[in-house]
Amino acid sequence: MPYQNITGTLSETDIQEIKAALATIEEKLPFLINLTADERRKLYKMGDKSLAFVNNSLTAAQSNPDILPASFDLDEFQRDYQLAVSLTDISYRIQQLTEKVDDTRMAVSSEAMSSSLTVYNYVKTAARITPGLKIIAEQLGERFKAIRTKANKVNTAA
């Protein structure tokens, strides 16, 4: 569906229900962990090709358990593989949802910023003749102060 201006709302009840649903998801995944950047770097990464390799390795191990040392935990290997497959499926769905939320947030934020700029321009214009608006125009203008300062530095350096 092509992007159009978005009109939507979330009630406080909706927000609380969404947060509760997310909490339920986290509760259903009590084994989730956080890795450091160094830990991430050291781990094997498993994409589609590796997933097929692991599946074939599991099949080989299940078909030929006698070639594996007694210390090899075939059941744990199978659980790890099944969990990896399940988490991959869940991760794809969460990534799709995250992308939609991010895109929608970006679009409505842009809409809000555009409206804010319109209001700011009207306030600046009206501040010339309407008492009390000058302070509001200055307050709104603070958003652009750093941008103007940076632009002035670039222009004076050139």
N, C-alpha and C positions, 0 to 999 in steps of 0.2 A: 504494500500500500504506500503510495507516495506521501511524503511528509506534508502535512497541512498544519495550520495553527492548532495547537492542542488546547482543548478545554476539558479540564478534569479536576477533580478534587479528591482528597482523602480525608475522611472524617477521623477524628481521634480514635473512635472505635475501630475503624479499618486499620489504622496504623498499629494499634495495640494487637489486633488479630494477626496482622502480618508479622509483627515481632514475635508473637507467640508461636506462629507457624515456623519461623526460623529457629526459635529455641527448640521446638520439637525436632526439627531436622538435626540440630546439634546433639540433642539427647539421644537420637537414634544412631549417632556416630560417635560413641564415647571414646573410641580408640584413635580419633584424629590427633595429629601432632603438628608442631611447628618446627621446621628445620632452619638452621642457620644457613647463611650463604655458603659457608665452607662445607657444611654437611651436604647441601644440594649439589655442589660441585663434585663431590666424591662419589655420589650415587650413580648407578646405572640408570639410564633414561629409557623408558619403554613407550615407543610409538606403535603404530599399526604393524610395521614389519616385525618389531620385537615381540609384540603381543602374539603374532602367529608363531614365532620361534619358541616362545615360552609354552604355548599351547602344544606344539609338536614335541617339545622336550618332556612335557608332562605326560603326553600320550606314550612316548617311548619309555618313560620311567614306570608308568603303570603297567605297560605290556611286558616289561623286563625288570621287575623289581629285584631279581636275583643278582643283577650286575652292580647294584648299588651297595655301598657299605652299610653295615647295620646301623651306623650312627646317622645315616641320612633319613630325615623325617619326611616321608612321602606324603603323609596326611597334611603336614604343615605346608608343604609345597603346593598341594592342591588347594588348601584354604587361601594361601597367599594369592594364587592365580585367580581364584574365583572372586576374592575381594578386589583385586586389581581390575578385573573385568567390570564388576558392579560399580566400583568407584569411578571408573572411566565413563560409564554410561551416565551416572549421576553428575559427574563433572561437566560433561558436554551439555546437559540440560541446564545446569546452573550457569554455565558460561553464556548460553543463549539468553537466559533471563537477565543476567548481568549486563549483557550488551544492550538489550532492550531498555533496561532501567537507565543505563548510562546515556544512551542516545536520547531517550525521552527527557531525562534531566538536562542534558545539554540543550535540547531544543527549547524547552520551557524556560530555562535560564536565559537563553538568548532572547526569547520573547519578552521576558521580564526586564532584561537589560535595555532592550530597545524602547520599551515603554518608559523606563526610568530616564533614559536620555531625552525623550520627548518632554517629560515632565520637567527635567532639569532646564531644558532650553526655554520652556514657558516661564519657569520660575525666574530665570536670569532676565528675560525680557520684562516680565511684570515687576521685578525688583526695582527697576528704574523709576517706577511711578507709584508703587504700592508699598506703603510703610510696613515694616516688619518682615518683608521678604528677603532683604539683603542678607541677613544672617543665615537664612535657610539656603540661599544661593551659594553663599560661601561654604556652608557646611557640605552641601552636595558637591561643590567644586573640589573639596579635599580629595576626592577619588582620583582627580586628574592632576593633582599637584606634582606628584613624583614623575608623571609622564612629561609634563611641561618642563620640569627641572632637567630631566634627562635630555629632552629635545634641545633645550637651550645650551647645554654643555656640548652637544654634538655640533650645533650650529656655530658656536663660538670657537670650537676647535678647528673647524674647516676653513 
